[in-house]
Amino acid sequence: MISGRCAACKYLRRRCPSHCIFSPYFPPNDPQRFACVHRIYGASNVGKMLQKLPPHLRAQTADTLYTEAKCRIQDPVYGCVGIISHLHQQIHIAESQLAKTQAEIAVLNSIAREAQVQEIEADSNFFNNLLPEEITAAGLRSYGYGPPSTQTFRFN
């Protein structure tokens, strides 16, 4: 029954029993998966962890152990914590950039509103100081200022 052994039993060079705790989580076509986990945690510790857990949590645990072991092999000092710290740093930088951009937008909006108010006040002061004949002469009747026009235009 050599071909039916799981990756763990192949790695440990033993027979794979029918009730092997490793076989559902360490298939024979991915031997590197068990090798990483074994290198960091050891086969005995992994077997004990899996046996203590309810069956519905074992697959997720095996995946987590593999991920953590792979990270620890790639970065022996920090492992997964190094990746998590890096991601937190990126989130902090993105949040800072977002706050800065939102502040710039608020400043630009307030400047635009202030300019609009000043423009309206300037237009209002200009038109309030004009006499009706100046409004007609300036051709501002079409904008709603001054008395209505009695003049009609004909086009040939």
Salt bridges, closest charged atoms under 4 A:
ASP63 OD1 - ARG33 NH2 2.45
